[in-house]
Amino acid sequence: MDIQFWCDVTGYLAMTLLVISFLPKKLTAVRMINLVACLFFVVYGILLGWAWPIIISNTAVCLVQAYHLFVNKPKKTEV
């Protein structure tokens, strides 16, 4: 298998995870799946020969998702 095959697989996996990330109702699940999808898009951008718009935009989204997941955790409401 050549590099083009793995590039295509990575791109399709990233695209699939991105779409799936919007299906869960819980925001934490959405953010986690979207974070993984964006990481795959970063790898995809690298495999494409350093496609900077893909790498930069998805790195930015990764940082936003990571911030909300790990730094700015939602406060639990008392019921």
C-alpha positions in Angstrom: 0.0 0.0 0.0 1.3 3.4 -0.9 1.2 6.7 0.9 -1.8 7.9 -1.3 -3.9 5.1 0.1 -3.1 6.1 3.7 -3.7 9.7 2.9 -7.1 8.9 1.5 -8.0 6.6 4.5 -7.0 9.4 6.9 -9.0 11.9 5.0 -12.1 9.7 4.9 -11.7 8.8 8.6 -11.4 12.5 9.6 -14.5 13.4 7.5 -16.5 10.5 9.0 -15.6 11.4 12.6 -16.4 15.1 11.9 -19.9 14.2 10.8 -20.4 11.7 13.7 -19.2 14.3 16.2 -22.4 16.3 15.7 -24.7 13.3 16.5 -24.4 13.0 20.3 -26.6 15.1 22.5 -24.0 15.6 25.2 -21.6 18.5 24.5 -18.7 16.7 26.0 -19.0 13.8 23.6 -19.4 16.2 20.7 -16.2 18.0 21.7 -14.2 14.8 22.3 -15.2 13.2 18.9 -14.6 16.5 17.1 -11.2 16.8 18.8 -10.2 13.4 17.4 -11.5 14.3 14.0 -9.5 17.5 13.9 -6.4 15.6 14.9 -6.9 13.3 11.9 -7.4 16.3 9.7 -4.0 17.7 10.9 -2.4 14.4 10.0 -4.2 14.5 6.7 -2.9 18.0 6.0 0.6 16.7 6.7 0.2 13.7 4.4 -1.1 16.0 1.7 2.3 17.7 1.7 1.9 20.2 4.4 -1.4 21.7 3.4 -1.2 24.6 5.8 -4.8 25.8 5.6 -6.0 22.3 6.8 -3.3 22.0 9.4 -3.7 25.5 10.9 -7.5 25.6 11.0 -7.8 22.1 12.5 -5.0 22.8 15.0 -7.0 25.9 16.1 -10.2 23.8 16.5 -8.2 21.2 18.5 -7.0 23.8 20.9 -10.5 25.2 21.4 -11.9 21.8 22.0 -9.1 20.8 24.3 -9.5 24.0 26.3 -13.2 23.4 26.8 -12.7 19.7 27.6 -9.8 20.0 30.0 -9.4 23.6 31.2 -12.9 25.2 31.2 -14.9 22.3 32.4 -18.6 23.0 32.8 -19.8 23.4 36.3 -22.2 20.8 37.6 -25.5 22.3 38.5 -27.2 21.3 41.8 -30.6 19.8 41.4 
